Amino acid sequence: MESSPVAVTGATGYVGGRLVPILLENGHRVRVLGRSIAKLKCRPWSNHPRLEIATSDVMDFESLFKGLEGCTAAYYLVHSMQPGEKNFEKADRRAAENMARAAARAGVKRIIYLGGLGEEAPSLSRHLRSRAEVAKILKDGEVPTTYLRAAVILGAGSASFEILRYLVERLPVMTTPRWVRTPCQPIAIRNVLNYLAGCLEKEETKGRTFDIGGPDILTYQDLMQIYAEEAGLPKRIIIPLPFLSPRLSSYWLHLVTPVPPSLARPLVEGLKSPVVCKENEIRNLIPQKLLTCREAVRIALDRVSQNRIETCWSDAGKSMAPEWVTCGDAQYAGGIILECCYRTVIRAPMEDLWRPIQEIGGKAGWYFADSLWKIRGILDRLAGGTGLRRGRRHPVEIRTGDALDFWRVLEVNPPSRILLHAEMRLPGDAVLEFRLTSMGYEETEILQISKFLPRGVLGLLYWYGLYPFHQFIFKGMLNAIAGKAERPIVKKPEKFIRSQNACRI
């Protein structure tokens, strides 16, 4: 095995997060590149002796070059089609150009890139066209690029599988766009990972393009019925309608599934185009058992039922704390910082109280006034936000970068601290923090700190209008945490003033 490391960009994403342990298992040295060291260090493979972690951003040429320096090969598993990214094509183009130049300057011998199936045509979606453009930029560069083109990827936690799961489980009767009868060739995530890892071992794949797909060619309607059968559900009644546009379909998906419209719309547009392999040469170069769609759905359902989801589509997202959170200076932050802080003391060791805090959200709920949280989630969905339906990756385990309902986990330091950043639609920016401090004699103080940087008058009206609800909910949550831990409260929840620079109310 080569002594030089293999670089993996997008290592905290759905595919990259699963590829890294396979490469390590195959004996490679691996260098994962990412913007957040904390997010990378929370992955289960982060302490492997052959793993290196480097701070790098594909949008920053110099940091990307430094991250790639000394690597013999690099996986490019990054794309910018994320919630809140309006012009993902432009971002993808810039990132790919940086990758091509940085890899050449760093002396990388080859790039392996996972893109999408779809033939060049005026009707090709923005998403698939951008994937193809990224491939062209990389292949036009100095470093030989292996380009794998995949259609729908089936696996627990993938965006395609989650859309399928929510649609079929929630809607026994559904009206759909005509794209449900478009032919596609899905592939199981297991097979995708084997192809990606196999390309590194096979010199014959260097600089070439391959279509990758499973053994089945079917329609999305067929796929829905297969899911229903494997999930033990009655056959779904599917009624295609000619007038459902991609925009309408994306909003419809947004209301039914956890996928936001900014992500759903490009995906829906991509479903209009047939995505079937034109050649299967990679099957001879990297032979493996290709799972059928039924087998892939069955395995994914099994993993969901056992809470064995290693990575999830929602893993991709910014996990860096906003500057205003750490600077503590309202003027530097560009406005006043509003706070609502409560504390309580509970007769229990920190570890006992950490358990209910790390399990908060998802199916467990927020322990108090869940109906108000649900209403807030519904309003957020109607406004185009993430809402509560996104849930959490695992009911107990939590790590930096995880999506947690309409929050993103910025920091986790068990059993003393968790910091959440709001990804809901807000007229401002918000964080929620829990801090635990041992007081001795098996007593623990819990601080619950909510901070908000309002945007304009609307932000101020939002904060002051909801402040009574914040007081009601935060006091109730602290009492409920003590109840979940089955420990007595020594000091009842009370409001306190924490920051010298925040606006106190």
C-alpha positions as CSV (number, residue, x, y, z in Angstrom):
1,M,0.0,0.0,0.0
2,E,1.3,3.5,-0.9
3,S,2.6,5.5,2.0
4,S,1.2,8.8,0.7
5,P,-2.3,9.6,2.0
6,V,-5.5,9.6,0.0
7,A,-7.5,12.9,0.4
8,V,-11.2,12.8,0.8
9,T,-13.2,16.0,0.4
10,G,-16.8,15.9,1.6
11,A,-15.8,13.4,4.4
12,T,-18.7,14.6,6.6
13,G,-21.3,14.1,3.8
14,Y,-23.5,11.1,3.1
15,V,-21.1,9.2,0.8
16,G,-17.8,10.5,2.0
17,G,-18.6,9.7,5.6
18,R,-19.1,6.0,4.6
19,L,-16.2,5.8,2.2
20,V,-13.5,6.9,4.7
21,P,-13.7,3.7,7.0
22,I,-13.7,1.5,3.9
23,L,-10.5,3.1,2.6
24,L,-8.9,2.7,6.1
25,E,-10.0,-0.9,6.3
26,N,-8.3,-1.4,2.9
27,G,-5.1,-0.3,4.4
28,H,-4.8,3.3,3.0
29,R,-3.7,6.3,4.8
30,V,-6.5,8.8,4.6
31,R,-6.5,12.6,5.0
32,V,-10.0,14.1,5.4
33,L,-10.5,17.7,4.4
34,G,-13.1,19.9,5.9
35,R,-14.0,23.4,7.3
36,S,-14.8,22.1,10.8
37,I,-12.2,20.1,12.6
38,A,-14.7,19.5,15.4
39,K,-17.2,18.0,13.0
40,L,-14.6,15.7,11.6
41,K,-13.3,14.7,15.0
42,C,-16.8,13.6,16.0
43,R,-16.8,10.8,13.4
44,P,-16.3,7.3,14.7
45,W,-13.2,6.8,12.5
46,S,-11.5,10.0,13.6
47,N,-9.1,8.3,15.9
48,H,-7.8,5.7,13.5
49,P,-4.0,5.6,13.4
50,R,-3.9,6.0,9.6
51,L,-6.2,9.0,9.5
52,E,-5.2,12.6,9.2
53,I,-7.5,15.6,9.6
54,A,-6.8,18.9,7.8
55,T,-8.7,22.2,7.8
56,S,-9.6,23.0,4.2
57,D,-12.3,24.7,2.2
58,V,-12.9,24.0,-1.5
59,M,-13.9,27.6,-1.9
60,D,-10.5,28.7,-0.6
61,F,-7.7,27.8,-3.0
62,E,-4.8,28.1,-0.6
63,S,-6.4,26.0,2.1
64,L,-7.4,23.4,-0.4
65,F,-3.8,23.3,-1.8
66,K,-2.4,22.8,1.6
67,G,-4.9,20.1,2.4
68,L,-4.0,18.2,-0.8
69,E,-0.2,18.6,-0.5
70,G,1.5,15.3,-0.3
71,C,-1.5,13.2,-1.3
72,T,-1.3,10.7,-4.1
73,A,-5.0,10.7,-4.9
74,A,-8.1,12.7,-4.0
75,Y,-11.8,11.9,-3.9
76,Y,-14.0,14.8,-4.8
77,L,-17.4,14.3,-3.1
78,V,-18.5,17.9,-2.7
79,H,-21.4,19.8,-4.1
80,S,-23.1,23.0,-3.1
81,M,-26.8,22.0,-3.6
82,Q,-27.6,22.7,0.1
83,P,-30.5,24.5,1.8
84,G,-29.9,28.2,1.6
85,E,-27.5,28.0,-1.4
86,K,-29.4,29.9,-4.1
87,N,-26.8,29.7,-6.9
88,F,-25.3,26.2,-6.3
89,E,-24.1,26.0,-10.0
90,K,-21.8,29.0,-9.5
91,A,-20.5,27.7,-6.2
92,D,-19.9,24.2,-7.7
93,R,-18.1,25.8,-10.7
94,R,-15.7,27.8,-8.4
95,A,-15.1,24.8,-6.1
96,A,-14.3,22.5,-9.0
97,E,-11.9,25.0,-10.6
98,N,-10.1,25.3,-7.2
99,M,-9.9,21.6,-6.9
100,A,-8.5,21.1,-10.4
101,R,-5.8,23.8,-9.9
102,A,-5.0,22.9,-6.3
103,A,-4.6,19.2,-7.1
104,A,-2.3,19.9,-10.0
105,R,-0.1,22.3,-7.9
106,A,0.0,19.8,-5.0
107,G,1.2,17.0,-7.3
108,V,-1.9,14.7,-6.9
109,K,-1.8,11.9,-9.4
110,R,-5.5,11.3,-9.8
111,I,-9.0,12.5,-8.8
112,I,-12.0,10.3,-8.4
113,Y,-15.3,12.1,-8.7
114,L,-18.9,10.9,-8.1
115,G,-21.5,12.7,-10.3
116,G,-24.9,12.1,-11.8
117,L,-26.2,10.2,-14.8
118,G,-28.0,12.2,-17.5
119,E,-27.4,12.9,-21.2
120,E,-26.8,16.4,-22.4
121,A,-30.1,17.9,-23.6
122,P,-32.0,21.2,-23.2
123,S,-34.3,19.5,-20.7
124,L,-31.5,18.3,-18.4
125,S,-32.0,19.7,-14.9
126,R,-29.8,22.3,-13.3
127,H,-28.6,19.8,-10.8
128,L,-27.5,17.2,-13.4
129,R,-26.1,19.9,-15.7
130,S,-24.0,21.2,-12.8
131,R,-22.7,17.7,-11.9
132,A,-21.7,17.3,-15.6
133,E,-20.0,20.7,-15.6
134,V,-18.0,19.8,-12.5
135,A,-16.8,16.7,-14.2
136,K,-15.8,18.6,-17.3
137,I,-13.8,21.2,-15.3
138,L,-12.0,18.4,-13.4
139,K,-11.3,16.3,-16.5
140,D,-10.0,19.4,-18.4
141,G,-7.5,20.0,-15.6
142,E,-4.0,18.5,-15.5
143,V,-4.8,15.7,-13.1
144,P,-6.4,12.6,-14.6
145,T,-10.0,12.3,-13.3
146,T,-12.1,9.2,-12.9
147,Y,-15.8,10.1,-13.3
148,L,-18.5,7.8,-11.9
149,R,-22.0,8.7,-13.0
150,A,-24.8,7.4,-10.7
151,A,-28.6,7.8,-10.7
152,V,-30.7,7.4,-7.6
153,I,-28.6,6.1,-4.6
154,L,-30.6,3.9,-2.3
155,G,-29.4,3.7,1.3
156,A,-30.6,4.5,4.8
157,G,-30.1,8.3,5.2
158,S,-29.8,9.2,1.6
159,A,-32.0,12.1,0.3
160,S,-33.5,9.9,-2.4
161,F,-34.4,7.2,0.1
162,E,-35.8,9.6,2.7
163,I,-38.0,11.2,0.0
164,L,-39.2,7.7,-1.0
165,R,-39.8,6.7,2.6
166,Y,-41.8,9.7,3.6
167,L,-43.9,9.7,0.4
168,V,-44.9,6.1,0.6
169,E,-45.4,5.8,4.3
170,R,-47.5,9.0,4.6
171,L,-49.5,8.9,1.4
172,P,-51.6,5.8,0.6
173,V,-53.0,7.8,-2.3
174,M,-50.9,10.4,-4.1
175,T,-51.1,12.6,-7.0
176,T,-47.7,13.0,-8.7
177,P,-46.0,14.6,-11.7
178,R,-45.6,12.6,-14.8
179,W,-41.9,11.9,-13.9
180,V,-43.0,9.0,-11.8
181,R,-43.0,7.0,-15.0
182,T,-39.5,8.1,-16.1
183,P,-37.1,5.1,-16.3
184,C,-34.2,5.1,-13.9
185,Q,-31.5,2.7,-12.7
186,P,-31.0,3.0,-9.0
187,I,-27.9,1.7,-7.2
188,A,-27.4,0.7,-3.6
189,I,-25.0,2.8,-1.5
190,R,-23.0,-0.3,-0.8
191,N,-22.3,-0.8,-4.5
192,V,-21.4,2.9,-5.0
193,L,-18.8,2.7,-2.2
194,N,-17.3,-0.5,-3.6
195,Y,-16.9,1.2,-7.0
196,L,-15.4,4.3,-5.4
197,A,-12.9,2.3,-3.4
198,G,-12.2,-0.1,-6.2
199,C,-11.2,2.7,-8.6
200,L,-8.3,3.5,-6.4
201,E,-7.0,0.0,-6.7
202,K,-7.5,-0.3,-10.5
203,E,-5.1,1.7,-12.6
204,E,-7.3,0.9,-15.6
205,T,-10.0,3.3,-14.3
206,K,-7.6,6.3,-14.2
207,G,-8.9,9.2,-16.3
208,R,-12.0,7.4,-17.5
209,T,-15.8,7.9,-17.2
210,F,-18.1,5.1,-16.1
211,D,-21.8,4.7,-15.6
212,I,-22.7,2.9,-12.4
213,G,-26.1,1.4,-11.8
214,G,-27.8,-1.6,-10.2
215,P,-29.3,-4.5,-12.0
216,D,-32.9,-3.0,-12.2
217,I,-34.2,-0.5,-14.7
218,L,-37.6,0.6,-13.5
219,T,-39.8,3.7,-13.0
220,Y,-40.1,5.8,-9.8
221,Q,-43.6,4.5,-9.5
222,D,-42.3,0.9,-9.5
223,L,-39.8,1.9,-6.8
224,M,-42.6,3.3,-4.6
225,Q,-44.5,0.1,-4.9
226,I,-41.4,-2.0,-4.0
227,Y,-40.9,0.2,-1.0
228,A,-44.5,-0.3,0.1
229,E,-44.2,-4.1,-0.2
230,E,-40.9,-4.3,1.7
231,A,-42.3,-2.0,4.4
232,G,-45.4,-4.2,4.8
233,L,-47.8,-1.5,3.5
234,P,-50.8,-1.8,1.1
235,K,-50.2,-1.1,-2.5
236,R,-50.1,2.7,-3.1
237,I,-52.5,4.4,-5.4
238,I,-50.5,6.7,-7.6
239,I,-52.2,9.2,-10.0
240,P,-49.8,11.1,-12.3
241,L,-51.0,14.6,-13.3
242,P,-49.7,16.5,-16.3
243,F,-49.9,20.0,-14.7
244,L,-47.6,19.5,-11.7
245,S,-44.5,21.6,-12.4
246,P,-41.2,21.0,-10.7
247,R,-41.8,24.1,-8.5
248,L,-45.2,22.8,-7.4
249,S,-43.8,19.4,-6.9
250,S,-40.9,20.7,-4.8
251,Y,-43.3,22.5,-2.4
252,W,-45.5,19.4,-2.2
253,L,-42.4,17.3,-1.3
254,H,-41.4,19.9,1.2
255,L,-44.8,19.6,3.0
256,V,-44.6,15.8,3.1
257,T,-40.9,15.0,3.5
258,P,-38.1,16.5,5.5
259,V,-36.3,17.8,2.4
260,P,-36.6,21.6,2.0
261,P,-37.7,23.1,-1.3
262,S,-34.3,24.5,-2.2
263,L,-33.0,20.9,-2.2
264,A,-36.2,19.2,-3.4
265,R,-36.7,21.3,-6.5
266,P,-33.3,20.4,-8.2
267,L,-33.9,16.8,-7.3
268,V,-37.4,16.8,-8.8
269,E,-36.1,18.5,-12.0
270,G,-33.6,15.8,-12.3
271,L,-36.3,13.1,-12.1
272,K,-37.7,14.3,-15.5
273,S,-34.7,12.9,-17.4
274,P,-34.2,9.2,-18.0
275,V,-31.1,8.1,-16.0
276,V,-30.1,4.7,-17.3
277,C,-26.5,3.4,-17.8
278,K,-25.3,3.5,-21.4
279,E,-22.4,1.1,-20.7
280,N,-21.5,-1.3,-17.9
281,E,-17.7,-1.7,-18.4
282,I,-16.9,-1.0,-14.8
283,R,-18.7,-4.2,-13.9
284,N,-15.8,-6.1,-15.5
285,L,-13.1,-4.0,-13.9
286,I,-14.6,-4.0,-10.4
287,P,-16.8,-7.1,-10.1
288,Q,-19.2,-7.2,-7.2
289,K,-22.7,-8.5,-6.3
290,L,-25.1,-5.7,-7.4
291,L,-28.0,-5.4,-5.1
292,T,-31.5,-5.2,-6.6
293,C,-33.7,-2.3,-5.6
294,R,-35.7,-4.6,-3.4
295,E,-32.6,-5.8,-1.6
296,A,-31.3,-2.2,-1.2
297,V,-34.7,-1.0,0.2
298,R,-34.8,-4.0,2.6
299,I,-31.3,-3.4,3.9
300,A,-32.1,0.4,4.3
301,L,-35.3,-0.3,6.2
302,D,-33.5,-2.7,8.5
303,R,-30.9,-0.1,9.3
304,V,-33.5,2.5,10.0
305,S,-35.4,0.2,12.4
306,Q,-32.2,-0.6,14.2
307,N,-31.0,3.1,14.3
308,R,-27.9,2.1,12.4
309,I,-27.6,5.1,10.1
310,E,-23.9,6.0,9.8
311,T,-24.5,9.1,7.7
312,C,-27.5,11.1,6.6
313,W,-28.3,13.6,3.8
314,S,-28.8,16.3,6.5
315,D,-25.2,15.8,7.7
316,A,-24.0,18.3,5.1
317,G,-24.3,21.8,6.5
318,K,-22.4,24.6,8.0
319,S,-21.2,23.7,11.5
320,M,-19.1,26.7,12.4
321,A,-20.3,29.0,15.1
322,P,-21.2,32.5,13.9
323,E,-18.6,35.1,14.9
324,W,-21.1,37.0,16.9
325,V,-21.6,34.0,19.2
326,T,-17.9,33.9,20.3
327,C,-16.9,37.5,20.1
328,G,-19.3,38.6,22.8
329,D,-19.3,42.2,21.5
330,A,-22.6,43.5,20.2
331,Q,-21.1,46.3,18.3
332,Y,-18.6,44.0,16.6
333,A,-21.4,41.6,15.7
334,G,-23.2,44.4,13.9
335,G,-26.1,45.0,16.3
336,I,-27.4,44.2,19.7
337,I,-27.3,40.6,21.0
338,L,-30.4,39.6,22.9
339,E,-30.3,36.9,25.5
340,C,-32.7,34.8,27.6
341,C,-30.9,32.8,30.2
342,Y,-32.1,30.4,32.9
343,R,-30.4,28.2,35.4
344,T,-31.3,25.6,37.9
345,V,-29.5,23.2,40.3
346,I,-30.5,19.6,40.4
347,R,-29.3,16.9,42.9
348,A,-27.7,14.6,40.4
349,P,-24.2,14.0,38.9
350,M,-23.6,15.6,35.5
351,E,-23.7,12.3,33.7
352,D,-27.2,11.6,34.8
353,L,-28.5,15.0,33.5
354,W,-26.5,14.8,30.3
355,R,-28.5,11.8,29.1
356,P,-31.8,13.6,28.7
357,I,-30.1,16.6,27.2
358,Q,-28.3,14.6,24.5
359,E,-31.5,12.8,23.6
360,I,-33.5,16.0,23.1
361,G,-35.5,16.5,19.9
362,G,-36.5,14.0,17.3
363,K,-39.0,11.4,18.5
364,A,-38.2,12.3,22.2
365,G,-39.5,15.8,21.6
366,W,-38.4,18.8,23.7
367,Y,-39.8,17.6,27.0
368,F,-42.1,20.6,27.6
369,A,-44.8,22.4,25.6
370,D,-44.3,20.0,22.6
371,S,-47.5,21.3,21.0
372,L,-45.8,24.8,20.8
373,W,-42.7,23.3,19.3
374,K,-44.8,21.5,16.7
375,I,-46.7,24.7,15.8
376,R,-43.4,26.4,15.4
377,G,-42.2,23.6,13.2
378,I,-45.3,23.7,11.0
379,L,-45.0,27.5,10.6
380,D,-41.3,27.0,9.7
381,R,-42.3,24.4,7.0
382,L,-44.9,26.7,5.6
383,A,-42.3,29.5,5.4
384,G,-40.0,27.2,3.4
385,G,-37.8,26.2,6.4
386,T,-36.7,22.8,7.6
387,G,-39.3,22.3,10.3
388,L,-39.2,19.6,12.9
389,R,-39.6,16.7,10.5
390,R,-35.9,16.4,9.8
391,G,-35.6,14.9,13.3
392,R,-32.2,13.5,14.3
393,R,-29.8,10.9,12.9
394,H,-29.8,8.8,16.0
395,P,-32.1,8.8,19.1
396,V,-29.3,8.8,21.6
397,E,-26.0,9.5,19.9
398,I,-25.2,13.1,19.0
399,R,-22.2,14.6,17.4
400,T,-21.0,17.9,16.0
401,G,-22.6,18.7,12.7
402,D,-25.7,16.6,13.3
403,A,-29.0,18.0,12.2
404,L,-31.4,18.2,15.2
405,D,-34.9,19.1,14.1
406,F,-34.5,22.8,12.9
407,W,-31.2,23.2,14.7
408,R,-27.6,22.3,13.8
409,V,-25.2,20.9,16.5
410,L,-22.2,23.3,16.5
411,E,-20.4,21.9,19.6
412,V,-20.8,18.8,21.8
413,N,-18.6,18.3,24.9
414,P,-20.1,15.5,26.9
415,P,-21.2,15.7,29.7
416,S,-20.9,19.5,30.1
417,R,-22.0,21.5,27.0
418,I,-24.0,21.4,23.8
419,L,-24.4,24.4,21.4
420,L,-27.2,24.5,18.8
421,H,-27.5,26.9,15.8
422,A,-31.0,27.7,14.5
423,E,-31.6,26.7,10.8
424,M,-35.3,27.7,11.0
425,R,-36.6,30.7,9.1
426,L,-35.9,33.7,11.4
427,P,-35.5,37.5,11.1
428,G,-32.0,37.1,12.6
429,D,-29.6,34.5,13.8
430,A,-30.1,32.4,17.0
431,V,-28.2,29.8,19.1
432,L,-29.4,27.7,22.1
433,E,-26.8,26.4,24.6
434,F,-26.9,24.0,27.6
435,R,-24.1,24.1,30.1
436,L,-23.6,21.7,33.0
437,T,-21.3,22.4,35.9
438,S,-20.7,20.1,38.9
439,M,-21.4,21.8,42.2
440,G,-20.1,19.0,44.4
441,Y,-22.2,16.8,46.7
442,E,-23.7,15.2,43.5
443,E,-25.4,18.5,42.6
444,T,-25.2,20.0,39.1
445,E,-26.1,23.4,37.8
446,I,-27.7,23.6,34.3
447,L,-27.5,26.9,32.4
448,Q,-29.9,27.3,29.4
449,I,-28.8,30.2,27.2
450,S,-30.6,31.5,24.2
451,K,-28.9,34.2,22.1
452,F,-30.4,36.1,19.2
453,L,-28.9,38.6,16.8
454,P,-31.9,40.4,15.3
455,R,-32.1,41.6,11.7
456,G,-33.8,44.9,11.6
457,V,-37.1,46.0,13.2
458,L,-38.8,42.7,12.3
459,G,-36.1,40.8,14.3
460,L,-36.7,42.9,17.3
461,L,-40.5,42.5,17.0
462,Y,-40.0,38.7,16.7
463,W,-37.8,38.5,19.8
464,Y,-39.9,40.7,22.1
465,G,-43.2,39.1,20.8
466,L,-42.0,35.6,21.7
467,Y,-40.1,36.4,24.8
468,P,-43.0,35.5,27.2
469,F,-43.1,32.1,25.4
470,H,-39.4,31.7,25.8
471,Q,-39.6,32.2,29.6
472,F,-42.5,29.8,29.9
473,I,-40.8,27.1,27.7
474,F,-37.3,27.4,29.1
475,K,-38.4,27.1,32.8
476,G,-40.6,24.1,31.8
477,M,-37.8,22.4,29.9
478,L,-35.4,22.6,32.9
479,N,-38.0,21.2,35.2
480,A,-38.7,18.4,32.6
481,I,-35.0,17.5,32.3
482,A,-34.9,16.9,36.1
483,G,-38.0,14.8,35.7
484,K,-36.5,12.7,32.9
485,A,-33.5,12.1,35.1
486,E,-35.8,11.3,38.0
487,R,-33.8,13.6,40.2
488,P,-35.0,16.4,42.6
489,I,-34.5,20.1,41.9
490,V,-32.4,21.9,44.6
491,K,-32.9,25.4,43.1
492,K,-35.9,26.1,40.9
493,P,-35.3,27.5,37.4
494,E,-34.6,31.3,37.5
495,K,-33.7,33.9,35.0
496,F,-30.2,35.4,35.3
497,I,-28.0,38.0,33.5
498,R,-24.9,36.4,31.9
499,S,-23.2,38.7,29.4
500,Q,-21.9,42.2,29.9
501,N,-22.4,43.0,26.2
502,A,-25.8,41.4,25.5
503,C,-29.0,43.3,25.7
504,R,-30.8,42.1,28.9
505,I,-34.5,41.9,29.3
